[in-house]
Every structure is written in structure tokens, then in C-alpha cells.
Amino acid sequence: MKRSVIIKVIGKVQNVGFRFYAHKTAKTLNINGFVSNKVDGTVYIEAEGEEKDIEQFIDWCRIGPSWARVDNVQIQDSVVCGYNDFIIN
């Protein structure tokens, strides 16, 4: 069953390759959507995929790449939009 989530990652998550590695991880897990930096220093992600894959992706977001420091991850369920790919904005 498809699940769609909005993920807000808080901490030292910009200028550490977070979007690049989120993209790579999403592709590996067959997740579609996008990732972008926000002006408040957070990373914003909309992700869609199978429940188990979304859970793995969320687990990855709680850690991020080795240069990041994730302080908090906020998850909000969303309506499936039907994204066809995962892109970096």
C-alpha cells in the first residue's frame, strides 16, 4: 500500500550533502517525491512509496549523512500525489 509523507528535518542539515544522499537513498528504496532546502535551515521532503520503504527512508532521515547532525524529524502523513521520480529542488 502506498504511503505519502511530508518530512521536515531539523539540525545541521544544509551544506552537508543531505539532499544528495536523500536522493540517493530514495532512489534505492523506490521512493518518489522531492527534497529541498528551506530558508529556515531545515530540509523539506515529500516522499511517496510502499509503507516499508517509507519507514526505512524515515529511519535514514533521522540519521542523515555522516556530516549532518539531525536534531529532530517531523513526520506528517499526506495525500498521495503520484510523483513519478525523486528530484532535488
Secondary structure, DSSP 8 states (H G I E B T S, - for coil): -EEEEEEEEEEE-SSSSHHHHHHHHHHHTT-EEEEEE-TTS-EEEEEEEEHHHHHHHHHHHTT-STT-EEEEEEEEEE------SEEE-
